[in-house]
Amino acid sequence: MGLFKDYVSQTRKPEGFLGKMMVNGMNGGHARMADWGISHLKEISPGEIVEIGCGGGRNAGELLKKYPLSHVTAIDYSDVSVRKATEYNADMIKQGRCEVMQGDVSALTLPEEKYDLATAFETIYFWPGIEKCFAQVAKILKPGGVFLIVNESDGMDETGLKFEKIIEGMKCHTVKEIEEALKIAGFSRIRSDHHESKPWITVIGGK
Ligand SMILES: C[S@@+](CC[C@H](N)C(=O)[O-])C[C@H]1O[C@@H](n2cnc3c(N)ncnc32)[C@H](O)[C@@H]1O
C-alpha cells in the first residue's frame, strides 16, 4: 500500500516528484468528467471567472475557450499545481486573459464580489469544512454569481469510498450534503444532476 497510498494522496495537495506526476495525469484523467460538468453551465456569459483547486489548469483553459470574452483567475494551494497550471495556460496568461495564483479556499484573499462564476472540479473532497469554504466562495462572487461544483464521486460509489479510506482528510460528499452546505453558506437556486451511468455529479448554486 505504501507507494500507492503516497501517490493517490497527491490528489489532496500535489507536492514533489509524485505530485508532478499526479498533476500531469489529472489534466487528461479528469477531462471527460470536467467537460460533462461544464456542459451544465447554461445561459450565463461570465466576465470574471475563478477556478478553485485548479490542479494542472486544463479546466481553466476550457473555460477560457467556452467564454472567449472572459478572464479566468485559477487558484490552488499547491505550488506544483500552480506551476503546471501556469505552464498549461501560458498563452492565455500572455494575452492577459488568465492569471494563476497560490491560495487556500479556506481563507481567500481575492477581491470580494468580483466574480460572475466560480468553479470547483474534483477538489471539494479536500476542503477543510465545506460550509466554511463555500462561504468564502460566496464572499468573492457578485450578487447573482454562480458556483459550479463537479465531482466524479457521488459520495456513495465504491471507488470514492475506497479512496476516502486511503487518502487522509478526503471526504466524498453526497449531493444532499453539498446542497445543504451551499444553503448554509448563503447560496440559493440550487440545482444538481447525476450522470446517467457514472457516479459523476454537478451541483450549481446561485448567490
Ligand atoms: C484532485 S485535484 C483536481 C485538480 C483539478 N481541479 C482537476 O479537476 O483536474 C485537487 C486539487 O485541489 C487542490 N486543493 C485542495 N484543497 C485545496 C484548498 N484548500 N485550497 C486550494 N486548493 C486546494 C489541490 O492542491 C489539487 O490541485
The ligand as an SDF file (V2000), in Angstrom:
LIG
                    3D

 27 29  0  0  0  0  0  0  0  0999 V2000
   -7.8190   16.0740   -7.3910 C   0  0  0  0  0  0  0  0  0  0  0  0
   -7.0420   17.6110   -7.7440 S   0  0  0  0  0  0  0  0  0  0  0  0
   -8.1440   18.2660   -9.0040 C   0  0  0  0  0  0  0  0  0  0  0  0
   -7.4620   19.2730   -9.8620 C   0  0  0  0  0  0  0  0  0  0  0  0
   -8.3310   19.8720  -10.9830 C   0  0  0  0  0  0  0  0  0  0  0  0
   -9.4160   20.6590  -10.4510 N   0  0  0  0  0  0  0  0  0  0  0  0
   -8.8430   18.7920  -11.8800 C   0  0  0  0  0  0  0  0  0  0  0  0
  -10.0490   18.5280  -11.8920 O   0  0  0  0  0  0  0  0  0  0  0  0
   -8.0350   18.1520  -12.5960 O   0  0  0  0  0  0  0  0  0  0  0  0
   -7.4450   18.6020   -6.3370 C   0  0  0  0  0  0  0  0  0  0  0  0
   -6.7740   19.9580   -6.3600 C   0  0  0  0  0  0  0  0  0  0  0  0
   -7.3770   20.7770   -5.3580 O   0  0  0  0  0  0  0  0  0  0  0  0
   -6.3630   21.4870   -4.6860 C   0  0  0  0  0  0  0  0  0  0  0  0
   -6.8470   21.8490   -3.3420 N   0  0  0  0  0  0  0  0  0  0  0  0
   -7.2270   21.0030   -2.3670 C   0  0  0  0  0  0  0  0  0  0  0  0
   -7.5750   21.6810   -1.2670 N   0  0  0  0  0  0  0  0  0  0  0  0
   -7.4100   22.9940   -1.5540 C   0  0  0  0  0  0  0  0  0  0  0  0
   -7.5940   24.1930   -0.8030 C   0  0  0  0  0  0  0  0  0  0  0  0
   -7.9640   24.1550    0.4740 N   0  0  0  0  0  0  0  0  0  0  0  0
   -7.3600   25.3720   -1.4150 N   0  0  0  0  0  0  0  0  0  0  0  0
   -6.9310   25.4060   -2.7120 C   0  0  0  0  0  0  0  0  0  0  0  0
   -6.7130   24.3130   -3.4560 N   0  0  0  0  0  0  0  0  0  0  0  0
   -6.9570   23.1040   -2.8920 C   0  0  0  0  0  0  0  0  0  0  0  0
   -5.1750   20.5150   -4.6670 C   0  0  0  0  0  0  0  0  0  0  0  0
   -3.9490   21.1540   -4.4360 O   0  0  0  0  0  0  0  0  0  0  0  0
   -5.2820   19.8730   -6.0350 C   0  0  0  0  0  0  0  0  0  0  0  0
   -4.5200   20.5750   -7.0130 O   0  0  0  0  0  0  0  0  0  0  0  0
  1  2  1  0
  2  3  1  0
  2 10  1  0
  3  4  1  0
  4  5  1  0
  5  6  1  0
  5  7  1  0
  7  8  2  0
  7  9  1  0
 10 11  1  0
 11 12  1  0
 11 26  1  0
 12 13  1  0
 13 14  1  0
 13 24  1  0
 14 15  1  0
 14 23  1  0
 15 16  2  0
 16 17  1  0
 17 18  1  0
 17 23  2  0
 18 19  1  0
 18 20  2  0
 20 21  1  0
 21 22  2  0
 22 23  1  0
 24 25  1  0
 24 26  1  0
 26 27  1  0
M  CHG  2   2   1   9  -1
M  END
$$$$
